[in-house]
Amino acid sequence: MNTERIKLLEKFIAEDPDDAFSRYALALELSNDDPNKAVTILLALIKDNPQYVPTYYQVGLLLLDQNRLEEAKIILEQGIKTARLQNEHKAATELKQLFEELD
C-alpha cells in the first residue's frame, strides 16, 4: 500500500468529493490491504455516480474475492446495462465475461 498516494488521493477527494476518478483510484489503492473499505468506497461511488462504468468491474472482482456472489451478480448486471447504455461495448463485454464466471 502506497501511503503517500493514499494521502494524496484523500486530499483530492476532500477538495472535490464528486471526483469519481480519485475515489476510484483510492479504492484500487486500498483493494489489497483493506478490501472491505475498497468495496465500501466503490459501492458509494456507484450510488453517487452510477455512470462511472469502471467501478462496476472492480467492485465485482472484490465481491467475488469475498465470496459475496449474489451481490457481485447484481452489481455486474447493473454495470452491463450501464455500459451498454453508454455504448461502451468493450466494458460491457468484460463485465459480461466476469458475470459468466460466477456460474
C-alpha positions as CSV (number, residue, x, y, z in Angstrom):
1,M,0.0,0.0,0.0
2,N,1.4,3.4,-1.0
3,T,0.5,5.6,1.9
4,E,1.7,8.8,0.1
5,R,-0.5,8.1,-2.8
6,I,-3.4,7.3,-0.5
7,K,-2.9,10.6,1.4
8,L,-2.8,12.5,-1.9
9,L,-6.0,10.9,-3.2
10,E,-7.7,11.6,0.1
11,K,-6.7,15.2,-0.3
12,F,-8.1,15.3,-3.8
13,I,-11.3,13.8,-2.6
14,A,-11.6,16.3,0.3
15,E,-11.1,19.1,-2.2
16,D,-13.6,17.7,-4.7
17,P,-15.8,14.9,-3.3
18,D,-17.5,14.5,-6.7
19,D,-14.2,13.5,-8.4
20,A,-15.1,9.9,-9.4
21,F,-11.6,9.1,-10.6
22,S,-9.9,10.0,-7.3
23,R,-12.5,7.9,-5.4
24,Y,-12.0,5.0,-7.8
25,A,-8.2,5.3,-7.6
26,L,-8.3,5.4,-3.8
27,A,-10.4,2.2,-3.7
28,L,-7.8,0.5,-6.0
29,E,-5.0,1.5,-3.7
30,L,-6.8,0.0,-0.8
31,S,-8.1,-3.1,-2.5
32,N,-5.2,-5.4,-1.5
33,D,-4.8,-4.3,2.1
34,D,-8.3,-3.2,3.0
35,P,-10.7,-4.8,0.6
36,N,-13.8,-4.1,2.8
37,K,-13.0,-0.4,2.7
38,A,-12.4,-0.5,-1.0
39,V,-15.8,-2.2,-1.5
40,T,-17.5,0.5,0.6
41,I,-15.8,3.3,-1.4
42,L,-16.8,1.7,-4.7
43,L,-20.4,1.0,-3.7
44,A,-20.7,4.6,-2.6
45,L,-19.3,5.7,-5.9
46,I,-21.8,3.6,-7.8
47,K,-24.6,5.2,-5.7
48,D,-23.3,8.8,-6.3
49,N,-22.1,8.4,-9.9
50,P,-23.7,5.3,-11.5
51,Q,-22.4,6.3,-14.9
52,Y,-18.8,5.7,-14.0
53,V,-18.5,2.3,-15.6
54,P,-15.0,1.1,-14.4
55,T,-16.4,0.9,-10.9
56,Y,-18.7,-2.0,-11.6
57,Y,-15.9,-4.3,-12.7
58,Q,-13.6,-3.5,-9.8
59,V,-16.3,-3.9,-7.1
60,G,-17.5,-7.1,-8.9
61,L,-14.0,-8.5,-8.6
62,L,-13.7,-7.6,-4.9
63,L,-17.1,-9.0,-4.1
64,L,-16.1,-12.3,-5.9
65,D,-12.9,-12.4,-3.8
66,Q,-15.0,-12.1,-0.7
67,N,-17.4,-14.9,-1.9
68,R,-20.3,-12.3,-2.0
69,L,-21.6,-13.9,-5.2
70,E,-25.2,-12.6,-5.1
71,E,-24.1,-9.0,-4.6
72,A,-21.5,-9.4,-7.3
73,K,-24.2,-10.6,-9.7
74,I,-26.4,-7.6,-9.0
75,I,-23.5,-5.1,-9.4
76,L,-22.3,-6.8,-12.6
77,E,-25.8,-6.8,-14.2
78,Q,-26.1,-3.1,-13.4
79,G,-22.7,-2.5,-14.9
80,I,-23.5,-4.3,-18.1
81,K,-26.7,-2.3,-18.5
82,T,-24.9,1.0,-17.8
83,A,-22.1,0.2,-20.2
84,R,-24.5,-0.8,-23.0
85,L,-26.5,2.4,-22.5
86,Q,-23.3,4.4,-22.9
87,N,-22.2,2.3,-25.9
88,E,-19.1,1.1,-24.1
89,H,-19.1,-2.2,-25.8
90,K,-15.7,-3.4,-24.5
91,A,-16.6,-2.6,-20.9
92,A,-19.9,-4.4,-21.3
93,T,-18.2,-7.5,-22.8
94,E,-15.7,-7.5,-19.9
95,L,-18.4,-7.2,-17.3
96,K,-20.4,-10.0,-19.0
97,Q,-17.4,-12.3,-19.0
98,L,-16.9,-11.7,-15.3
99,F,-20.6,-12.3,-14.7
100,E,-20.4,-15.6,-16.6
101,E,-17.5,-16.8,-14.4
102,L,-20.0,-16.8,-11.5
103,D,-21.8,-19.8,-12.8
